[in-house]
Amino acid sequence: MPSSDSPLEFYVDLGLGRTVVEILREQGLRVRSEIEVFGRRPDGVPDVEWLERCGREGWVVLSKDKRLRHDREQQAMMVEHDVKAFVLTSGNLKAPEQVARFLANLGRIQEAARSKGACIYAVHAHHIERLWPR
């Protein structure tokens, strides 16, 4: 769990794209992209690998992966590695709109990311909502 005095580092999954990473960095956030961490892989990075790494490094996950919200195996891995994830609920948003949602909720995301235990939050336009565990 990130300490309250250290800045959060974010792991942006591949689905959000390079533009989201660039804009978040321009806004001063510490961001790591999947490609920077793991390189380009034709079959993608196995869930167990990226979830374990995010937990070990204390990186907060930003995603739009709907599977993460519903997959019990991924949730078990999140518990094992104490991963915090913040997921966009609308798949139709363009990169600037995605970033706007994360930035509008940055304070709430930071507070929730410093709480104890693995969690998944939905990121809406003006609030976040805990999806798991309830």
Secondary structure as UniProt FT lines:
FT   TURN            4..5
FT   STRAND          9..12
FT   HELIX           14..16
FT   HELIX           18..26
FT   TURN            27..28
FT   STRAND          30..33
FT   HELIX           34..38
FT   TURN            42..43
FT   HELIX           47..57
FT   STRAND          60..63
FT   HELIX           66..70
FT   HELIX           72..81
FT   STRAND          84..88
FT   TURN            91..92
FT   HELIX           95..104
FT   HELIX           106..113
FT   STRAND          119..123
FT   STRAND          128..132
//
